[in-house]
Amino acid sequence: MTAPRHSVGVEPVTEQLREHDRSLPNTALAVVERVEGLAVKVCAHDAAERVTDIEATARGYASTYGATYVPAVTG
């Protein structure tokens, strides 16, 4: 399956994402905007890892910016 050109999804925070935003905690989930697979913006994060709440945030960003929503991969 090909990745969407413009997407917003929920991802675990990695060192690569922390390069975009050094204030991100080491263990958290983040709402990440990607263009052609490259992270361009960390839109939000939740250190408590409340997947339901942060996915709602990601769906809202995707809808607002005309991006494809990518659900969190958990477990």
N, C-alpha and C positions, 0 to 999 in steps of 0.2 A: 504494500500500500504506500502510495506517495504522500509525503507530508504536505499539508496545505501551505500555500504561498504565504498567507498571513494568518497567524493563529494566536489565541490566548488560551493558556492552560495553567494547570496547577502542577508544580514540580517540587521535589525536595530541594532545599538550598544546597548548592555545591560550591566549591571554590570558584568555579567559572562564573557562577551567578554573583558571588561576592565581589568579583572584579568590577561588576556594574554598580554595586551598592555595598560598600564596606560596613554599613550599619546593620546588615542582615545578621541575625543570630546564626550560630553554627548548625543548630538543629531546628528547622522550621519548614513550613511549606510556603511557597511563594507563587503569586500570580505573575506569569511571565508572558510578555508579548514577544513573538518571534516573527521574523520576515525571512522567508526562504530558509527556515531552519536555524537562523542565527538569532540569539537573544538580543533584543534591542532595548527592552525596558522591563524592569521589575516593578510591577504596578502596585503590589501589596504583599504583605506577608503576615503569617500568624504563627507565632512561636508555640502556641498551645496545640497546634496541629488539628484544629477542628475542621475536618475535611468538608463537612456539609456547609459550613459557613463560608469557607474560602472558595469552594466551588461556586456558590451563588455569586460571590464577588467576581469570579472569573467569567461566568456566563454574562453578567452585566457588562463588563468591559468588552467582551467579544461582540455583544449585541450593539453596544454604542459605537464601536470602531469598525463594524462590518467585517470582523474576523471570524474564523472558524473556531468554535470552542473545543478544546481538547480536555477530556476528563482526567482527573488524577489517576495515577496508577498506584494502587495501595497493596500492601501485604505481600 
